Amino acid sequence: MSHGVMCYDTGHMTQDTGHIIYNKGGNMNDWQTPEDLFKGGDELAKKAKETMEKFKTTGPVLLLLFVVIATLLSGIFSVGTDEVGVIRRFGKYVRTVNPGLNFKIPFIENVNKVKVTYVFKEEFGFRTTKAGIASRYSTKNYTEESLMLTGDLNVLEVEWIVQFKVKDPVKLLFNVREPLNTVRNISQSVMREVVGDSTVNEVLTTRRVEINLQVQEKLQNIMDLYDSGIQIVVVKLQNVNPPDAVKPSFNEVNAAKQEKEKMINQAWEAYNKVIPKAKGEAEKTIREAEGYALERVNKAKGDAAKFTATYDAYKGAKEVTRKRLYLETMGEILPKIGKKFIFDQQQNAVLPFLDLTKEGGVK
């Protein structure tokens, strides 16, 4: 009886004596015995060993090259168009780089990107949740920021904004620890000082622009004193109102003040109509009196001079001067007399005379 020999080769089966043949590759004569199988494993192990020997030689070089390339790539960074990069080497300022691609020494230098053209805005007493044409504001109460006491001891809720930008990024990074909190704290302090020096009406109406400029100037002076590298662009008051609890009383006081101002204005209007006219008439009377006095004085001086001249002439020719004075006097008097009757001293009786040449009848 023959022994069965199995051969697995794509579904074929053969019979032989004494052996079982496994052929995976399709060639039945490759592996005839188990020794042939181990012989192939030795060759694979030899090849793997040769590959490892080669890797021991070139592997560290490739690994080092990979580390160097990765390190160099980690030193490349980009700076935005509205930024500058401040390079620090072991914490010390080294240089400032402009927008674009730049390089720093990996693991030794660090970069801080600072926006130098962007205008930052801080809000006090309110918060904007969504900016736009129809802005939305937070409903949270910020009275710890906005509640202030005026110079005339009134309480107001003052809302304002501060816009600023970075003018020196190096000073910003090295001279100020928390720039944003610094701006907020100093802004509140300066605004409270200026509002405390003003009356409630000045803060509400008359001095709003002046308060904006005054706060901006003082805030900038303090920032420059700290050498912070921050430039204050604008300070602007927003809503300024009394607290809700006292609004009705405040409105009543304002109405009374407005009525008072109205009455004062009306009184001044009447005053301006009467007093200037009376002053003008008084001035006119004074000027007329002064003119009359001057006229009388000058006439008196002229009469005195005329009398003196006449007296001097009279002393030289008394009879002639007497007759001249008589004739001049009569010349002044006779024209003022209506009817004149002349009588002859030698005539004893007066004959009535009817003037028939006069037009019209007897009145």
CORFENUR-V531178 format. One line per field, one symbol per residue. phi: phi as a letter, one per 40 degrees, with the letter a starting at -180 (. if undefined). A space follows every 10 residues. Layout:
BEGIN
phi=???
END
This chain:
BEGIN
phi=.cccbbbcaf gcbbbabgab bbbccgbccc bcbccccccc cccccccccc cccccccccd cccccccccc ccccccabbc cbbbbbcbbf gccbabbcdh cabbccgbbb bbcbcbbccc bbbbgabcca cicbcbbccc cbcccccbbc ccgbbbbbba bbbaacbacc cccbbbcbdc cccccccccc cccccccbcc ccccbcbccc cdcccccccc ccccccfcgb bccabacbcb acddcbddcc cccccccccc cccccccccc cccccccccc cccccccccc cccccccccc cccccccccc ccccccaccc cccccccccc cccdccccbb bbbcccccbb ccbbcccccg ccc
END
